Structures are given as C-alpha cells and as structure tokens.
Amino acid sequence: TFAQFGSGTFTPGVRTHLSRFMLVDPLALAAEAGHLAGLGVTDALDRLTVDRDALLTTPFHRAAGRAREIARGTGRHGSCGMGIGETARYALSHDDAPRAGDCLSPTRLRHRLTALRDRLTGELGPLDVPDVGSCAEAFLAFARRVRVVDGTYLHDLLHDGDVVFEGAQGVLLDEWHGFHPYTTWSTTTFANAQALLDEAGLPPATRLGVLRTYMTRHGPGPFVTEDPALTADLPDRHNGFGRWQGAFRVGHLDTVALRYALEVAGGADALAVTHLDTAASRTDLRICRSYDIGGEILDRLPTGPPGDLDRQRRLTQRLLTARPLYGEAPADWITTIEEELRVPVALGSYGPTTADKQLITGTDVEPRPRASHESRLLP
C-alpha cells in the first residue's frame, strides 16, 4: 500500500514527483523506500523528485497532533497519528514552517526546526520527540538522496509525457467539503491537480472517481450505512483498529454520499469500481438510495462553496441522525452504479492484483491527453 511514492513505482521507469501540495515526511518516506527495496524495487529514491515548497512533516508535528487528539477525550476527531493535520495547521500560522527546500540549507533547517519545537512545546508542554540535531541530520540526509526541485521542473514534467495525479484521501474527508470536524486538513478533490495543469497551460485531466461496492470509514464521524455485521465480516488487509484512527468501519453502498462527493469534486469523467468480486460472492450487500432525516426523505445532500465550516458542521449533525433507506442488492453492480451516479464505469477490479483489473467495454469516455487524476470518492 503506497503512501508517498506513486503507485506506479513497481513499473520500471515510472517517476514520482511530490508537488508543493504534498506534505512530505522524510522519515516515513525512507521507511517506505526500504520496504520497496525489500520487494526488489531498489531505485525508488532515484526516481523521486520533491518540490522545494512542499511542507515537511516532522516528529514534532506528529507528537503535537497526537497530544491534541488525546486532549479531546471522548470528542476525538480521528487521526492517522502521523502529524499531517498539525503540519497544515502550523503552516497556516507561521511563515517559517519547514519545507523541503530548507533541507538544502543546514543552518536554516535547524533554525526552523528549533522554532517549531519551541512553539509547540510552549503551547502543549513537553513532547516525546528527538532532539533537533538528530532530526536535522536525518532530513539533510534525505535531501542528499533525492532531488529537491523548483516549480519549473513540474512544468517540464507535465509536458514530457503521460501523468497520473493520485488523490490523497476520500472526497468525503475534504477539508472544506467533508463532514467537519471529522476531516483532513487538505484538499482531496480534483482542485490541486487542476491548479498544476492550469499553471502549465495544459487542458483538464481525465477525472477518474474510485469507489468500492461497499462503504468504509476509518475512525469517527458520520457513516449513515454502517453495518456492524459487515464490519465484522469484511476485514481489510491494510486497515484495522488503530490507536489514533480508531475503528475501521464498513457499511452498504451509499449513493447519496457518492452523489455528494461527485458534486463537490466537480464531477468525474468515469468511475473505477473495486471489490466487484466481493459483491459477486455475497447476497447481503445492499444499496442506500435515500435518507430519512427526521421524517424528511433526501436523495441528495446540499452543497456549497468551500470555506463555510459552520455549514459543514451543521451537515455533520444532520447526518448523525440520518437513517438509510435501502433497495435490494443489484443483479448487475456496474450498470446499477452507472444509473445511480450517471457516470460511466470504465474500470473494474475483481481482486487485489493487476491481473484482476479489467477495462469495461462499451464506455464512451475518451481519455484526455497528457494527464489524468483519480480521486477517491469514499472516506
């Protein structure tokens, strides 16, 4: 399961570029590179470039984020525990937030790491973190091993061949459109990819929305179609209970939530549907086509422009009281999903390997040149 390297890394020659929108954790990236090397991919770091303006996630961010989550007690938001939200939060308040380019200047890097540590410990008290010197040395070693580049590199890269932009998390966790406060601190729609393409003077990407035949959520927050029986019966190889994220939850396919995700993401040209093998082997999976919220029947959730977290908080409260209204499981999942979401299904996954992926014939989606972007529609 990839985290910071592109999921094409198993294919020789495929490069990964971490744009300025990426939050880069050099220590976690080194561990991921080591794991890839153990699988035979020994040149992953050689094929990696990092924008100098990308924010750095550090052990200080990680410790501070965990401390804030602990302080919330029973009101936890859910967190991956890796310091991602804390990295974004700190950068909004401080112009000297550590960035990848700082790793090219030992003096500046140590100064910024020291300021980061002092501010966070001054706010939160003592944190279980390494000393600044050892953290700085690890980050400097990172910069010696990978190419740290400026924005012109991506401009050239986008004109050099086919590109896949990979979504970070599900659209329903988006910082502005997700169900606040159970969200991430980053934009998970197509917006960042489109911004990079616009800057390069390129046309829009082909937009690919990715969803399962059932719903999942890791951690707290609204989950209208959650079914404890499915949670117990459909374990996920790469997800489970985590100290910071909490429980991995499973429920039935929710077309109300999916329509909302598509709308706030600006639509999709095609869908990729995974776990079709799971749907084919079970008779207990259902589809939710509408909600009952206090006697009001809804098949679509209200949307609005980004920035209004009070609106999103009110939506969250309504969803916590919503009751799913189900239809029967479809005989043909692909056709039903296409009809419900009004987007063609172009790819189907019937298992975990590349051999289990199939192009769906009969779709009239023509890929746009140069670039595509996938966005996970589920949290």
Disulfide bonds with the S-S distance in Angstrom:
none
